[in-house]
Amino acid sequence: MTTITTRTRRAKKKLERPKKQYALNQCALYGIRGLGELAAILEWKENPVDLERFADRPYNYRAWTEEGRAIQAPIESLRSVQVRIATLLRRVQPPEYRHSGIRKRSFLTNAQQHLADDPSIKIDIRKFYPSTSFDHVRRFFRNDLRCAGDISVILAKLCCYRRNLGNAGHLPTGGVHSEVLGFYCHKRAFDALLARAEGRGGAMSVYVDDIMVTMPNASLTDLEWVRRLFSRSGIEMHRGKSRVISKRAPKTITGVIIRNGTTHAIAAQHRKTKELEEALVAELNLEAKKKIARSLLGHLDHIAQVDARFKSRAVGARGRLAALLK
């Protein structure tokens, strides 16, 4: 029996932010038929036949609860494989409506899609990663990426947290690949939602599990249509967080408030800067004071990015604190 070795890595692999992207059918993961091909594409250095046994190891994840949220994080050897999968999927040209994890798109560009003077539908998917099941993942590799059936199962095993090592797992909440893979597992539902929005002269955006549609005459009927659409895809909307926002009401999306067609920072950001300014004055320890100053500048830059009226305040603060931070 071949022994699988686990290499100690000095630093965690990081996700690239690809400059050049291509169609899904040009992805390196597309149409994989055999284990040898899969091993080469995943840059697996061991015997290809050991890939599935590697995926089935019972100690591949650390699981714990943090502030009421279940976390499943892969150990480094599995994480490296998941980084490779995520990297290849991130090289696929994303649709215009996706704003998370993409070069030159952000929480702010996501919010800016909804400046129109129309009502909006705010959609929150309940437990997005746990709701994205092993079967969702397997079907994506089999039906969308056209991999062989056994290869699709192995890829799903490599990508999913499975408490009992059966086929009843889901995307891990602490997986570096979960965001991009979760998106592609549900892209057909997102595309259908986009078609409805654009058919009504509106816009739609996706930022991980935060989805918003802005269009003329958006109503509770539309919200119910979305609920049924997602239900057919095997995902559930969070009823407490999904709602219709009237055209005159402020909209909050990905930490940005939209009011009268312009973007504003949320109140919590302003409160935090005030707290940091007070802490900076009170702090006597030099290193602690520098740490507070850096945090303050970060919050001021964030506010200025969202609301240009605060740019001069951020620039002024950076000038005043330059000597302290030398």
C-alpha positions in Angstrom: 0.0 0.0 0.0 1.3 3.4 -0.9 1.9 5.8 2.0 0.6 9.3 1.6 3.1 11.8 3.0 2.1 15.2 4.4 4.6 18.0 3.7 5.2 20.7 6.2 4.8 24.1 4.6 6.3 27.3 5.9 3.6 29.5 4.6 0.0 29.0 3.5 -0.7 29.1 -0.2 -2.5 32.3 -1.2 -5.2 32.7 -3.8 -4.1 34.6 -6.9 -6.2 37.4 -8.4 -6.1 36.5 -12.1 -5.5 39.2 -14.7 -6.5 37.0 -17.6 -9.7 35.0 -17.6 -11.4 32.6 -20.0 -14.7 30.7 -20.6 -15.8 27.9 -18.4 -15.1 25.3 -21.1 -11.5 26.5 -21.2 -10.9 25.8 -17.5 -8.2 23.3 -16.7 -10.8 21.3 -14.7 -13.1 21.0 -17.7 -13.6 17.5 -19.1 -11.2 15.5 -16.9 -11.6 11.8 -17.6 -9.0 10.0 -15.6 -7.0 10.0 -12.3 -3.7 10.7 -13.9 -5.1 13.8 -15.6 -6.7 15.0 -12.4 -3.5 14.5 -10.4 -1.5 16.5 -12.9 -4.0 19.4 -13.0 -4.2 19.5 -9.2 -0.4 19.4 -8.9 -0.7 16.3 -6.8 2.8 14.9 -6.2 1.9 11.4 -4.8 0.5 8.4 -6.6 -2.7 9.4 -8.5 -4.6 6.4 -7.1 -4.1 7.8 -3.6 -6.1 11.0 -4.3 -9.5 9.5 -3.2 -8.0 7.9 -0.1 -6.4 11.3 0.8 -9.9 12.9 0.4 -11.4 10.2 2.7 -9.0 10.7 5.6 -11.0 11.3 8.8 -8.7 14.0 10.1 -8.7 16.4 7.1 -10.7 19.1 9.0 -10.6 20.9 12.3 -14.2 21.8 13.4 -15.2 24.1 16.2 -17.9 26.7 17.1 -17.1 30.4 17.2 -19.7 33.0 18.3 -22.5 30.5 17.6 -21.2 29.7 14.1 -19.9 26.3 13.1 -16.4 26.5 11.5 -14.8 23.7 9.5 -11.2 24.4 8.4 -9.1 22.0 6.3 -5.6 21.0 7.4 -2.9 22.5 5.3 -2.3 19.5 3.0 -6.0 19.5 1.9 -6.1 23.3 1.9 -3.4 23.3 -0.7 -5.5 21.2 -3.0 -8.5 23.4 -2.4 -6.4 26.5 -3.2 -5.5 24.9 -6.5 -9.2 24.2 -7.3 -10.2 27.7 -6.3 -7.4 29.3 -8.4 -8.5 27.4 -11.5 -12.2 28.4 -11.0 -11.2 32.1 -10.3 -9.6 32.1 -13.7 -13.0 31.6 -15.3 -14.5 34.9 -16.6 -17.1 35.8 -14.0 -20.5 37.3 -15.0 -20.8 41.1 -14.5 -23.2 40.6 -11.6 -20.7 38.8 -9.4 -18.6 41.2 -7.2 -16.9 39.1 -4.5 -13.3 37.9 -4.9 -12.8 39.6 -8.3 -10.1 42.1 -9.4 -11.5 45.7 -9.5 -14.8 44.6 -8.0 -15.6 45.0 -4.3 -18.3 45.5 -1.6 -18.6 49.0 -3.0 -19.0 48.2 -6.7 -21.6 45.7 -5.5 -23.6 48.4 -3.7 -23.2 50.8 -6.7 -25.3 48.6 -8.9 -28.4 49.7 -6.8 -28.3 53.5 -7.0 -31.4 53.6 -9.2 -34.6 55.2 -7.7 -36.4 51.9 -7.7 -37.5 49.4 -5.0 -35.1 46.6 -4.2 -35.3 43.0 -3.1 -32.6 42.0 -0.6 -32.0 38.3 -0.5 -30.0 36.4 2.1 -29.3 32.7 1.6 -29.7 30.8 4.9 -26.4 29.0 5.8 -25.0 29.4 2.2 -22.0 27.0 2.6 -23.8 24.3 4.7 -26.7 24.5 2.2 -24.3 23.8 -0.7 -24.3 20.0 -0.5 -22.0 17.3 -1.7 -24.5 16.6 -4.4 -24.5 20.2 -5.5 -20.7 20.1 -5.9 -20.7 16.7 -7.6 -23.3 17.8 -10.1 -21.3 21.0 -10.9 -18.2 19.0 -11.8 -20.3 16.4 -13.7 -22.8 18.6 -15.5 -21.1 22.0 -15.9 -17.4 21.0 -16.1 -18.2 17.7 -17.9 -15.8 15.6 -15.7 -16.2 11.8 -15.6 -18.6 10.5 -13.0 -15.9 9.0 -10.7 -13.7 12.1 -11.1 -16.6 14.3 -10.1 -17.1 12.3 -6.9 -13.4 12.6 -6.0 -13.5 16.3 -6.7 -16.6 16.7 -4.5 -14.8 14.7 -1.7 -11.8 17.0 -1.9 -14.1 20.1 -1.7 -16.6 19.1 0.9 -16.6 18.6 4.7 -18.1 15.2 5.5 -18.5 14.5 9.1 -19.0 10.7 8.6 -17.1 10.5 5.3 -20.2 9.6 3.4 -21.7 11.6 0.5 -23.8 13.8 2.8 -21.4 16.7 3.2 -21.3 20.3 2.3 -18.9 23.1 1.5 -16.8 23.9 4.6 -17.4 27.3 6.2 -13.7 27.8 6.5 -12.7 26.7 3.0 -10.7 29.1 0.8 -12.5 27.6 -2.2 -16.1 27.7 -0.8 -17.0 31.2 -2.1 -16.1 30.6 -5.8 -17.3 27.0 -5.8 -20.6 27.9 -4.0 -21.2 30.6 -6.6 -20.8 28.2 -9.6 -22.9 25.5 -7.9 -25.9 27.9 -7.9 -25.1 30.0 -11.0 -28.0 28.7 -12.9 -30.4 30.1 -10.3 -28.5 33.4 -10.2 -28.7 33.6 -14.0 -32.4 33.1 -13.9 -32.8 35.9 -11.3 -30.6 38.2 -13.5 -32.9 37.5 -16.5 -36.0 38.4 -14.5 -34.3 41.6 -13.3 -33.0 42.7 -16.7 -36.3 41.8 -18.3 -37.9 44.5 -16.0 -35.2 47.1 -16.7 -33.4 46.4 -13.4 -30.1 45.2 -12.0 -28.9 42.3 -9.9 -25.7 41.6 -8.0 -24.2 38.8 -5.9 -21.6 39.2 -3.2 -21.1 35.7 -1.6 -24.6 35.1 -0.1 -25.7 38.7 -0.2 -27.9 39.1 -3.2 -29.9 42.2 -4.3 -32.2 43.0 -7.1 -33.3 46.6 -7.9 -36.0 47.0 -10.5 -39.2 48.9 -11.2 -42.2 47.8 -9.2 -40.3 45.1 -7.3 -42.7 43.5 -4.8 -43.5 40.7 -2.4 -44.7 38.7 -5.4 -41.1 38.9 -6.8 -39.7 37.9 -3.5 -41.9 34.8 -3.4 -40.8 34.0 -7.0 -37.1 34.1 -5.8 -37.9 31.9 -2.8 -39.4 29.2 -5.1 -36.5 29.6 -7.6 -33.9 29.0 -4.9 -36.0 26.2 -3.3 -35.9 24.3 -6.6 -32.1 24.6 -6.5 -32.0 23.1 -3.0 -31.2 26.4 -1.1 -33.3 28.2 1.4 -33.7 32.0 1.8 -33.3 33.5 5.3 -36.8 34.8 5.9 -35.8 37.3 8.6 -33.2 39.0 6.4 -34.8 38.7 2.9 -37.3 41.5 2.2 -38.5 44.2 -0.2 -37.1 47.7 0.3 -39.3 50.6 -1.0 -37.8 53.0 -3.4 -37.7 55.9 -0.9 -36.2 53.9 2.0 -32.4 53.7 2.6 -30.9 50.5 1.4 -28.0 48.8 3.2 -26.0 46.3 1.1 -22.6 44.8 1.9 -21.9 47.4 4.6 -22.9 50.4 2.5 -26.0 52.6 2.8 -27.6 53.9 -0.4 -29.7 57.1 0.2 -31.0 59.3 -2.6 -28.8 57.7 -5.2 -25.5 58.1 -3.3 -23.4 55.8 -1.1 -22.8 56.4 2.6 -20.8 54.6 5.3 -22.9 52.8 7.9 -23.3 54.5 11.4 -21.1 51.8 13.0 -18.1 52.9 11.0 -18.5 56.5 12.2 -18.9 55.4 15.8 -15.8 53.3 15.6 -13.7 56.2 14.3 -14.9 58.3 17.2 -14.0 55.6 19.7 -10.6 55.2 18.1 -9.9 58.9 18.2 -10.8 59.0 21.9 -8.6 56.0 22.6 -5.7 57.5 20.7 -5.8 60.6 22.9 -6.0 58.5 26.1 -3.3 56.0 25.3 0.1 56.6 26.7 2.0 53.5 25.5 3.8 54.4 22.2 3.4 51.0 20.5 -0.3 50.7 21.5 -0.8 54.3 20.3 0.6 53.3 16.9 -1.6 50.3 16.7 -4.7 52.5 17.4 -3.5 55.1 14.8 -3.2 52.5 12.1 -6.7 51.1 12.9 -8.1 54.7 12.8 -6.6 55.4 9.4 -8.0 52.2 8.1 -11.5 53.1 9.2 -11.2 56.6 7.8 -10.0 55.3 4.5 -12.9 52.9 4.3 -15.4 55.7 5.0 -13.7 58.0 2.4 -13.9 55.2 -0.2 -17.6 54.9 0.3 -18.4 58.6 0.8 -16.1 61.1 -1.0 -17.2 63.9 1.4 -14.9 62.3 4.0 -11.8 62.1 1.8 -10.3 65.3 3.1 -10.8 64.1 6.7 -8.9 60.9 5.9 -6.1 62.7 4.2 -5.8 65.2 7.1 -5.6 62.5 9.7 -2.9 60.7 7.7 -0.9 63.9 7.7 -1.3 64.5 11.4 -0.3 60.9 12.3 2.6 60.6 10.0 5.2 61.5 12.6 3.7 59.1 15.1 3.8 56.2 12.6 7.4 56.8 11.4 
